[in-house]
């Protein structure tokens, strides 16, 4: 069989950046991690109400070079039983994303919705591991609706702009 007879030869891949927008994860990493276990080794007893877990998350972006952007997920998780703090986890998990071919209007949602959606499972696993390794039941965070957070943020920004443009 000659090379001309081989129809299964791989074809060169098209350049994705020339065909339209592209979204690539260049790297991801822990920027900061803190776990506070104030009562170790003597954990407080569960209250009758059980544990109360407060989860706060913020998304940040920083333009880097070329078409690269750093996106950070900032978590603060505090578990309490009654008024007693069981533990506090603070995690800043980040990724560098290369996004090509988007308009400025489309870039913001890509950075604040799609990028965090890619990072979340990894941050969730880190929080689960650190809580379990600290002697507590594994804390698996519920999925986060980053599109909803983005829409709320945009609505607040619009309300703020409208309030600032009102005549006195």
N, C-alpha and C positions, 0 to 999 in steps of 0.2 A: 504494500500500500504506500502510495506517495503522499506527500504533504497536501497535494491538491485534492486528494480523495477524502481527506479528513474534514468532514463537515462539523465535527464537534469541537473544533479549536475555539478557545476562548476569544471573545470579541473584546476589544479595548473598551473600558468603562468610559461613559460620558463624563465630562467635567461638571459636577453638580452646581458649581457656582455660575456656570454659563447658562444653565437651564432654568434658573430662578433662585428663589430664596433658599438658603441653607442654614441649618441650626446644628452646631456641633458642641459637644462637651469636651473641652480640652483637658481639664483636670478638676478634681474635687478633693476636699480636705477639711480636717478639723482645724479651725482657727483658734478656738478657745473652748475649754471644757472644765467645768467646776462641779463637784458634787459635795454637798455639805450634809453630813450625817451627825447632827449635833448631840444625839443621845447615845451614840455607839460607845461601848458595846451593849448598853442596856436600853433596848428599844422600849418606848412607852406602850402601855397596853392600849388596845383598840377601845375607842369610846363606843357607847351604845349607838351613836349615829353612824359609826364607821369612819372611813377616811374621806376627806375632801381634797380633791386634786384640782389645782388651778393651773391651767396651761395658757401661757401667753406666747404668741409668735409674731415676729415682725420680719419683713423682707426688705433688704437693702440692695442697692446696685451701685457699682462704681465703674465708670468707663476706664478701660485700660488703654492699650495701643491698638492700632488698626481697627478691626471690627470686633475686638475682644472686650468682654465685660465680666466683672466679678459680681456674682449674686450671692448674698448671704442670707441664711435663715438663722434668726436669733430666737432661741427658745429659752423660756424660764418656766420651770415646772416646780410647783411647791405643793407638797403633800402634808396635810395636817390631820390630826385626830383631835377633835375639840379645838382648843386653842394652842395645842402643842404641835410644833413643827416636827414632822417625821424626817423629811429630807427636802433639799432644794437641788435641782439640776439646772445648770446654765450651760447652754451649748450654742456656739456659733459655728455653723457648718456652711462651707462655701464651695462654689464651683466657678470655674472660668469657662465662659461660653463664647464661641465665635458665631456671630450671627451676621449673615451677608444677604443683601438684596431686599431688605425690608424698608418701608418708608418710616419716618420718625413716628407717625401715628401707630404703626404696627409694631415697632420696636419695643415700646413701653409695655404693652401686654405680653409680648414674648418674654421679656425680662422678669416681669412680675407675676406671670401665671405659669407659663410653660417651663421656665428654668426651675422655679421652686418645686414644681410637680416632679421634675427629674431628681432633685436633691432629696426630697422628703423621705423616701423609703430608707435611705442610708442614715439620715439623721434619726429617724424613728428607731432603727436597729441599735444605734449607739446608745440612745436613751434607755431602750429595753435592756441592753447588756449591762449598763452601769447600775441600773436599779437592781437587777437580779444579782449582780456580783457584790452588791452592798448588803445583801441579806434580806431584801424586800421582794415581794412578788414582782414578776416581770411586768413592767408598765409598757403596754403597747398603745401608743397614741392612736386615736381615731384619725381616719383620713381627713385632710384639710381641704376645703373648697377654696383654692387660691383665686379662682375667677370671682367668687363671691366677695372675698377680701378686697380684691382689686376694684370691684364695682363700688363697694362701700367707701373705699379710699377716694375714688374719683368723685363720688357724690359729696363727700365731706369737703373736698377741695373746691368743688363748684359752689357749694353753699358758702364757704369761706370767702371766695372771690366775690360772690354776689353781695355778701354782707359788707365787704370792704369797699364796694363801689356804690353803696347806698348813700344818697346825699344826707347830710346832717341837718 
